[in-house]
Amino acid sequence: MLDGEDEREVLWGGMAAIAATGPFSAEAAYAVHNGLARRCSPRRVASSTVARPGDATREPEGGPADEAAAADVVAADLLDRRIDSLDGRSHHLHKPGGPWVWAIALRYRETCLGYLVVRSLTTPSAEETALTDLLARQTGIVLARLTGRRGEPAAGSGDMPGSGDLFDTGNLPEPEDGSPTADLGKRTASALASRLATYDALSRAAVSGRGEAGILQTLHERTGFVTLTEDPFGNPRAWAGPFGGGPRSGVGSGTRPESENRRRDALMHRARRQPGAVRDRDRLVMPIEMAGDLLGVIVLDDPDQRAAEADTSALEQAARVLAPLLFHERRLAELEPQLRRDLVDRLVSGEGTQDAFTQAAALGHDLHRPHKVAVLEWPGAPEGAALCDAVTRAAERLRRDVLVGSRGATTVVLVACEDPRDPGDELYKAVSEGLGTGAGAIGVGGRCEVLADLPHSYDEAVRALAVRRRSQDPYGSTAFDELGLCRMMGTGEGEREADLFVHVWLGRLLDYDAQHHTELVMTLSRYLESGCSYDATSEMLLIHRSTVRYRLQRIGEITGHDLGVVETRLNLHIATRIRNVLDPPR
């Protein structure tokens, strides 16, 4: 490109370099003068091959070749008009279902000097796109040299603070034949080689497995500046360099007053609107974006304002390399909970197949071990996702291997239970601490040795949760194995039968206690639990033996039941046991 004598040669030299870096083919090239884009065809193609409609030398005659030529003229005219409407920025021109088409703006400082239009049958990778952008910037620099040689202004007034120029345009010593000087060529080649080396180092860091920290460390080593990344809200993510205890507070770091929030929002707006990095006090800031989303920012800490153009170029390259990594990280964060929920739902619904083992392994969970199903409801939690997150964090603290999902407003947890102890109580305490409220309940089903038993354990957990919710103490954990006679409850039919049974045997006594503020139901319960012992009952209730006898006499009178009949005592015992678990029938 540096040897090109006019814009046509420079544009198509840049096009050839871009086509060699990825799956690109040339579509068109344009030079911009006074804000107007003018198509430049390659020298080897006759000017009549692709022309505007007014340039056609003959009218189509209706044959296939003429129809194709007419279609080419229409397509070329449409592309020309689309390029004319651009605002000096690179744009995607493809339509859904069509080939990938990209108009690449060739810019120098704040001025657009031309466009290269390329197409691809497949979507280029982030690396191919970044290298294409680098080559486009070099093409823009060479176009600026030619523009400066014609005596036209080559730069706007919006230079980025702290950045230098690869070379100065408009004051270039040139030999009489107009070709670039040897010194200019050496400096340009050296700068391009440095940029390519930086990009190669950053690309290697991206695939090294060291992730974000590795890319920042590479950028720090290439520039010598402290580097860091922040999330879209200004919270530090990672850093490299001699910060001591971590990144200093900057834009968006730590708790900020409202005025600082407004200043940061203005900075982000400015950074996203203009190309390249922007200076913010002691820092150079570059947004990390992909698919129109702001994923964060990458920063060079430059209090002495020593950063040169090569440093800002490296910063911009690092942002492009980080973009797919952070985008992938965000997508995983969004997808993994959904994958877990879908898998848990399938397993407790009885739809789990052999591929569930592979899917669980991909999520870091081993389904080959025995499991128990736990279901949780926490009305005090702000939302279901918060409860799922709290359960996950609690399980990590307890070193429990769990698979967390949800069904409706209920959180469902598959707990690997190699430990025979019930996991409910410790999980309830840990989740309560995490959420800051104990206003929740957990039901735990029976142990499952095989995958097919998970739906049965889930049903048991739901019934145990229902019993806990209806109990006099609705907050806490209940295991199905501990329910005893109350196992028949927890389902609609079972609860109706339990309520009816309690009403038949204890209804009159419950009404009497409610009206007269007595404790006859409690006395009957303690008496039956003690094996019908007056002495044991008086000790438990801290009342005299004769008081126990009097209360039992009143119980017989009110209920009409003879406590001397064994079958009557059995039914009353069952009713009081159910009553101790459930709320009083209404």
C-alpha positions in Angstrom: 0.0 0.0 0.0 2.9 2.4 0.8 4.1 2.0 -2.8 0.7 2.9 -4.2 0.6 6.0 -6.3 -3.1 6.7 -6.0 -6.1 5.9 -3.8 -7.2 3.1 -6.2 -4.0 1.1 -5.6 -4.1 1.8 -1.8 -7.7 0.7 -1.4 -7.3 -2.5 -3.4 -4.0 -3.2 -1.8 -5.7 -3.0 1.6 -8.6 -5.2 0.2 -6.1 -7.9 -0.9 -4.5 -7.9 2.6 -7.9 -8.3 4.3 -9.0 -11.0 1.9 -5.8 -12.9 2.8 -6.5 -12.9 6.6 -9.9 -14.6 6.7 -12.9 -15.9 4.8 -13.4 -12.6 3.0 -14.0 -11.7 -0.7 -13.9 -8.2 -2.2 -17.2 -6.5 -2.9 -16.3 -2.8 -3.5 -14.0 0.0 -2.5 -14.8 3.7 -2.0 -12.8 6.9 -1.6 -14.4 9.7 0.4 -13.9 13.4 -0.7 -15.7 16.2 1.0 -18.0 13.8 2.7 -19.0 12.0 -0.6 -18.1 8.4 -1.3 -16.8 7.5 -4.8 -16.5 4.0 -6.0 -13.0 2.9 -7.1 -12.8 -0.2 -9.2 -9.5 -2.2 -9.4 -7.3 -1.4 -12.3 -7.5 -4.9 -13.7 -11.3 -4.7 -14.0 -12.8 -2.5 -16.8 -14.7 0.4 -15.5 -17.8 -0.7 -17.3 -17.9 -4.0 -15.3 -19.6 -2.5 -12.3 -21.0 1.0 -12.8 -23.8 3.3 -11.7 -27.0 3.2 -13.9 -26.0 6.4 -15.7 -22.7 4.9 -16.8 -24.3 2.1 -18.8 -23.4 2.3 -22.6 -26.3 0.2 -23.8 -29.8 -0.8 -22.7 -30.5 -4.4 -21.7 -32.0 -6.5 -24.5 -33.7 -9.1 -22.4 -31.2 -12.0 -22.7 -29.9 -13.8 -19.6 -26.5 -12.0 -19.8 -28.3 -8.6 -20.2 -30.6 -9.4 -17.3 -27.7 -10.4 -15.1 -25.9 -7.2 -16.1 -29.0 -5.2 -15.2 -29.3 -6.9 -11.8 -25.6 -6.0 -11.2 -26.2 -2.4 -12.0 -29.2 -2.2 -9.7 -27.2 -3.9 -6.9 -24.3 -1.6 -7.4 -26.5 1.4 -7.3 -28.2 0.2 -4.1 -24.8 -0.4 -2.5 -23.6 3.1 -3.6 -26.6 4.7 -2.0 -26.1 2.7 1.2 -22.5 3.7 1.5 -23.5 7.4 0.8 -25.8 7.2 3.8 -23.2 5.9 6.3 -21.9 8.2 9.0 -18.2 7.5 8.7 -18.3 4.3 10.8 -18.1 0.7 10.0 -21.5 -1.0 9.5 -22.8 -4.5 8.8 -24.9 -4.5 5.6 -26.1 -8.1 5.5 -29.8 -9.1 5.9 -31.1 -12.1 7.8 -30.5 -15.2 5.9 -28.1 -13.5 3.4 -24.3 -13.5 3.2 -22.2 -11.7 5.8 -21.4 -8.2 4.4 -19.4 -5.6 6.2 -18.6 -2.0 5.2 -15.3 -1.1 6.9 -14.6 2.6 7.4 -11.0 3.7 6.7 -10.4 6.4 9.3 -7.5 8.5 10.3 -8.0 10.4 13.6 -11.6 11.7 13.3 -11.9 11.7 9.5 -13.3 8.9 7.3 -11.2 8.6 4.1 -12.9 5.6 2.5 -14.7 2.3 2.8 -13.9 -1.3 1.9 -16.9 -3.6 1.5 -16.2 -7.3 2.0 -18.5 -10.3 2.2 -18.1 -13.8 3.7 -20.2 -17.0 3.5 -19.6 -17.6 7.2 -19.4 -15.2 10.2 -15.7 -14.3 10.8 -14.2 -15.1 14.1 -13.2 -12.4 16.7 -9.6 -12.8 15.8 -10.2 -12.4 12.0 -12.4 -9.4 12.7 -9.8 -7.8 14.9 -7.0 -8.3 12.4 -9.2 -6.9 9.6 -9.8 -3.8 11.7 -6.0 -3.4 12.3 -5.3 -3.7 8.5 -8.1 -1.2 7.8 -6.5 1.3 10.2 -3.2 0.9 8.4 -5.0 1.5 5.1 -6.5 4.7 6.5 -3.1 5.9 7.5 -1.7 5.4 4.0 -4.8 7.2 2.6 -4.1 10.1 5.0 -0.6 10.3 3.6 -1.9 10.6 0.0 -4.5 13.1 1.1 -1.9 15.2 2.9 0.3 15.1 -0.3 -2.7 16.5 -2.2 -2.8 19.4 0.2 -6.2 18.4 1.7 -6.8 18.4 5.5 -6.0 15.0 6.9 -7.2 15.2 10.4 -10.0 16.6 12.5 -9.8 18.4 15.8 -10.8 15.4 18.0 -7.4 13.9 18.7 -7.5 11.5 21.6 -5.5 12.9 24.6 -2.3 11.0 25.3 -2.1 9.4 21.9 0.6 10.0 19.2 0.6 9.5 15.5 2.3 6.7 13.6 3.7 9.4 11.4 3.0 13.0 10.5 1.1 13.7 7.3 1.5 16.7 5.1 5.2 17.4 5.9 6.8 14.3 4.4 10.1 14.5 2.7 9.7 12.6 -0.5 11.9 12.1 -3.6 10.9 13.6 -6.9 9.1 10.5 -8.1 6.6 10.9 -5.2 7.2 7.5 -3.5 7.5 7.3 0.4 10.9 7.9 1.9 12.9 4.9 3.1 12.7 6.3 6.7 8.9 6.5 6.5 8.7 3.0 5.2 10.9 1.6 8.0 9.0 3.4 10.7 5.7 2.3 9.3 6.8 -1.3 8.9 8.2 -1.3 12.4 5.0 0.1 13.9 2.9 -2.4 12.0 5.2 -5.3 13.1 4.9 -4.1 16.7 1.1 -4.0 16.5 1.0 -7.5 14.9 3.3 -8.8 17.6 1.1 -7.3 20.3 -2.0 -8.8 18.7 -0.4 -12.2 18.4 0.7 -12.1 22.1 -2.9 -11.1 23.2 -4.4 -13.8 21.0 -2.1 -16.4 22.5 -3.0 -15.2 26.0 -6.7 -15.6 25.1 -6.3 -19.3 24.2 -3.8 -20.1 26.9 -6.5 -20.9 29.5 -5.4 -18.0 31.7 -8.5 -16.0 30.8 -9.0 -12.4 31.6 -6.1 -12.2 34.0 -3.7 -13.6 31.3 -4.8 -11.1 28.8 -4.3 -8.2 31.2 -0.9 -9.5 32.2 0.1 -9.6 28.5 -1.1 -6.1 28.0 0.8 -4.9 31.0 4.0 -6.6 29.8 3.6 -5.1 26.3 2.9 -1.5 27.5 4.4 -1.3 30.9 1.3 0.3 32.3 -0.9 -1.1 35.1 -4.0 -2.6 33.4 -7.4 -3.5 34.8 -10.9 -4.4 33.8 -14.2 -3.2 35.3 -17.8 -4.5 34.9 -20.4 -2.3 33.2 -21.2 -0.8 36.7 -17.6 0.2 37.4 -16.7 -2.6 39.8 -13.1 -3.9 39.5 -12.9 -7.4 37.9 -9.2 -8.1 37.5 -5.9 -6.2 37.2 -2.2 -6.7 36.4 0.7 -4.6 37.5 2.1 -3.1 40.7 -1.1 -1.9 42.4 -0.1 -3.2 45.8 -3.4 -4.2 47.5 -5.5 -4.0 44.3 -6.8 -1.4 41.9 -7.1 2.2 43.1 -10.5 3.8 43.1 -11.3 5.2 39.7 -14.4 5.7 37.7 -17.0 3.3 39.1 -14.8 1.8 41.8 -16.4 1.5 45.3 -19.3 3.6 46.6 -19.8 6.7 44.6 -21.8 9.9 45.2 -24.5 10.8 42.7 -22.3 13.4 41.0 -19.7 10.7 40.3 -22.3 8.4 39.0 -23.4 11.0 36.5 -19.8 11.7 35.5 -19.2 8.0 34.9 -22.4 7.7 32.8 -21.3 10.6 30.7 -17.9 9.0 30.3 -19.4 5.7 29.2 -21.7 7.5 26.7 -18.7 9.3 25.2 -16.5 6.2 25.1 -19.1 4.2 23.3 -19.8 6.9 20.7 -16.3 7.7 19.6 -13.8 5.2 18.2 -10.8 4.1 20.2 -9.9 4.8 23.8 -10.8 7.9 25.7 -8.9 9.7 28.5 -10.5 10.0 31.9 -8.2 11.9 34.3 -5.3 9.5 35.0 -6.7 6.6 32.9 -7.2 5.6 29.4 -10.6 3.8 29.1 -11.7 1.5 26.3 -15.2 -0.1 26.3 -15.5 -3.9 25.8 -18.5 -4.5 23.6 -20.0 -7.3 21.6 -23.3 -7.6 19.8 -24.2 -4.1 20.9 -23.9 -5.0 24.6 -21.4 -3.2 27.0 -19.6 -6.0 28.8 -17.2 -3.8 30.8 -14.2 -1.6 30.2 -10.5 -2.1 30.1 -8.2 0.6 31.5 -4.6 1.7 31.3 -3.5 3.5 34.4 -1.5 6.5 33.1 -1.2 9.3 35.7 1.8 10.8 33.9 0.0 10.7 30.5 2.9 8.9 28.9 0.8 6.5 26.7 1.7 6.6 23.0 -0.3 5.6 20.0 1.1 2.1 20.2 -0.1 1.7 23.8 -3.6 2.9 23.0 -3.6 0.6 20.0 -2.7 -2.3 22.3 -5.4 -1.3 24.7 -8.0 -1.4 21.9 -6.7 -4.7 20.6 -7.0 -6.1 24.2 -10.6 -4.9 24.3 -11.4 -6.8 21.1 -9.7 -10.0 22.4 -11.6 -9.7 25.7 -15.0 -9.2 24.1 -15.7 -12.8 23.0 -14.3 -14.1 26.3 -16.5 -11.9 28.5 -19.5 -12.4 26.1 -19.1 -16.2 26.5 -18.8 -15.8 30.2 -22.0 -13.9 30.3 -23.8 -16.4 28.2 -22.6 -19.2 30.4 -23.8 -17.3 33.5 -27.2 -17.0 31.8 -27.4 -20.5 30.4 -26.1 -22.7 33.2 -28.9 -22.0 35.7 -31.4 -22.7 32.9 -29.7 -25.9 32.0 -29.7 -27.0 35.7 -33.4 -26.1 36.1 -34.3 -28.0 32.9 -32.4 -31.1 34.0 -33.8 -31.1 37.6 -37.3 -30.7 36.2 -36.9 -33.6 33.9 -35.4 -35.8 36.6 -38.2 -35.2 39.2 -40.8 -35.5 36.5 -39.7 -39.0 35.6 -38.4 -38.0 32.2 -34.7 -38.5 32.9 -32.9 -40.8 30.4 -29.4 -42.1 30.3 -28.1 -38.9 28.7 -29.0 -37.2 32.0 -25.8 -38.6 33.5 -23.7 -36.9 30.8 -25.6 -33.6 31.1 -25.2 -33.6 34.9 -21.5 -34.4 34.5 -21.1 -31.4 32.2 -22.5 -29.3 35.0 -20.1 -30.8 37.5 -22.6 -33.2 39.2 -22.4 -37.0 39.6 -25.8 -38.6 39.3 -24.5 -42.1 40.0 -24.5 -41.6 43.8 -27.6 -41.9 46.1 -29.7 -38.7 46.3 -32.5 -37.1 48.3 -34.8 -34.5 46.9 -35.4 -31.4 48.9 -38.0 -28.7 48.1 -37.8 -25.2 49.6 -40.2 -22.3 49.9 -39.0 -18.9 51.2 -41.7 -16.3 51.0 -39.2 -13.8 52.5 -36.8 -14.1 49.6 -37.0 -11.3 47.0 -37.3 -13.7 44.1 -36.9 -17.3 43.1 -33.4 -16.7 41.5 -32.2 -15.3 44.8 -33.3 -18.4 46.7 -31.5 -20.7 44.1 -28.4 -18.6 44.5 -28.6 -18.8 48.3 -29.0 -22.6 48.2 -26.0 -22.9 45.9 -23.8 -20.8 48.2 -25.1 -22.6 51.3 -24.3 -26.0 49.8 -20.8 -24.8 48.9 -20.2 -23.7 52.6 -21.6 -27.1 53.8 -19.5 -29.0 51.2 -22.7 -30.6 49.9 -22.9 -31.6 46.2 -26.2 -30.4 44.9 -28.1 -29.8 41.7 -30.4 -26.8 42.1 -33.5 -26.2 40.0 -37.0 -24.9 40.4 -40.7 -25.7 39.7 -42.9 -22.7 39.9 -42.3 -20.8 43.1 -40.6 -23.9 44.7 -36.9 -24.5 44.6 -36.0 -28.1 44.0 -32.6 -29.4 45.1 -31.0 -32.8 44.4 -28.7 -33.5 47.3 -26.1 -36.2 47.0 -26.5 -38.1 50.3 -23.6 -40.4 50.9 -23.8 -39.1 54.4 -26.8 -40.8 56.1 -27.7 -37.7 58.1 -30.7 -35.7 57.1 -29.5 -32.6 55.1 -32.6 -30.6 55.8 -31.7 -28.9 59.2 -28.2 -27.8 58.3 -29.4 -26.6 54.8 -32.2 -24.6 56.5 -29.8 -22.9 58.8 -27.3 -22.1 56.1 -29.9 -20.7 53.7 -31.5 -18.6 56.5 -28.1 -17.1 57.2 -27.5 -16.4 53.5 -30.9 -14.7 53.0 -31.0 -13.0 56.4 -34.4 -14.5 57.2 -35.6 -17.8 58.6 -39.1 -17.4 57.3 -38.8 -20.4 55.0 -39.4 -24.2 55.1 -37.8 -27.3 53.6 -39.3 -30.7 52.9 -36.9 -33.6 52.4 -37.9 -36.8 50.6 -36.6 -40.3 51.0 -33.3 -41.7 49.8 -33.0 -42.8 46.1 -30.5 -45.4 45.0 -31.5 -45.2 41.3 -32.5 -42.4 39.0 -36.0 -43.8 38.5 -36.8 -43.2 42.2 -36.3 -39.4 42.1 -40.0 -38.6 41.3 -41.1 -40.6 44.3 -38.6 -38.8 46.5 -39.8 -35.5 45.1 -43.5 -36.3 45.9 -42.4 -37.2 49.5 -40.5 -33.9 49.8 -43.6 -32.0 48.6 -45.7 -33.8 51.2 -43.2 -33.1 54.0 -43.1 -29.4 53.0 -46.9 -29.3 53.1 -47.0 -30.8 56.6 -44.3 -28.3 57.8 -46.2 -25.4 56.3 -49.4 -26.4 58.1 -47.7 -27.1 61.4 -47.8 -24.9 64.4 -44.2 -24.0 63.6 -44.2 -23.4 59.9 -40.5 -22.5 59.6 -37.8 -25.1 59.6 -37.1 -28.5 58.0 -39.2 -31.7 57.9 -38.1 -35.0 56.5 -40.7 -37.4 55.2 -39.1 -40.3 57.1 -39.9 -38.4 60.4 -43.7 -37.9 59.7 -44.9 -41.2 61.1 -48.7 -41.2 61.0 -48.6 -37.8 59.3 -47.3 -39.4 56.1 -50.9 -39.7 55.0 -51.0 -35.9 54.9 -49.3 -33.6 52.5 -51.7 -34.3 49.6 -55.1 -32.9 49.0 -57.1 -36.1 49.8 -54.8 -37.0 52.7 -55.2 -33.5 54.3 -59.0 -33.6 53.9 -59.2 -37.0 55.6 -56.8 -35.8 58.4 -58.9 -32.7 59.0 -62.1 -34.7 59.2 -60.6 -37.2 61.6 -59.4 -34.5 64.0 -62.8 -32.8 63.8 -64.7 -36.0 64.6 -62.6 -36.9 67.7 -61.5 -33.5 68.9 -63.9 -30.9 67.4 -66.0 -30.3 70.6 -62.9 -30.1 72.8 -61.1 -27.6 70.5 -64.2 -25.4 70.4 -64.5 -25.5 74.3 -60.8 -24.5 74.6 -61.2 -21.7 72.2 -64.3 -20.3 74.0 -63.1 -20.8 77.6 -59.3 -20.3 77.1 -58.6 -23.7 78.7 -56.0 -26.3 77.8 -58.0 -29.6 77.8 -56.6 -30.7 74.4 -53.0 -30.3 75.7 -53.9 -32.2 78.9 -55.4 -35.1 76.8 -52.4 -35.2 74.6 -49.9 -35.3 77.5 -52.0 -37.9 79.2 -52.1 -40.2 76.2 -48.4 -39.7 75.4 -47.4 -40.7 79.0 -49.2 -44.0 78.7 -52.3 -42.8 80.6 -50.2 -42.0 83.7 -51.7 -39.3 86.1 -48.3 -38.8 87.8 -46.3 -38.3 84.6 -49.0 -36.0 83.2 -49.0 -33.8 86.3 -45.2 -33.6 86.2 -45.2 -32.6 82.5 -48.0 -29.9 83.0 -46.7 -28.8 86.4 -50.2 -29.2 87.9 -51.6 -31.4 90.8 -52.6 -35.0 90.2 -56.2 -34.2 91.2 -56.3 -31.4 88.6 -55.4 -34.0 86.0 -58.2 -36.3 87.1 -60.7 -33.4 87.1 -59.7 -32.3 83.5 -59.9 -35.8 82.2 -63.4 -36.1 83.7 -64.4 -32.8 81.9 -62.9 -34.1 78.7 -65.2 -37.2 78.8 -68.2 -35.0 79.5 -67.5 -32.6 76.7 -66.6 -35.1 74.0 -68.9 -37.9 75.0 -66.0 -40.4 74.7 -65.2 -43.0 77.3 -61.5 -42.8 78.0 -61.6 -46.3 79.5 -62.1 -47.9 76.1 -58.8 -48.9 74.4 -60.0 -48.2 70.9 -61.3 -44.8 71.9 -58.0 -43.9 73.5 -56.2 -45.1 70.3 -58.2 -42.8 68.1 -57.9 -39.9 70.4 -54.1 -40.5 70.6 -53.9 -40.4 66.7 -56.1 -37.3 66.6 -53.9 -35.4 69.1 -50.7 -36.5 67.3 -52.1 -35.0 64.0 -53.3 -31.9 65.9 -49.7 -31.4 67.3 -48.5 -31.3 63.7 -51.3 -29.4 61.9 -53.0 -26.1 62.7 -56.4 -26.4 64.4 -59.2 -27.2 61.9 -61.3 -24.2 61.0 
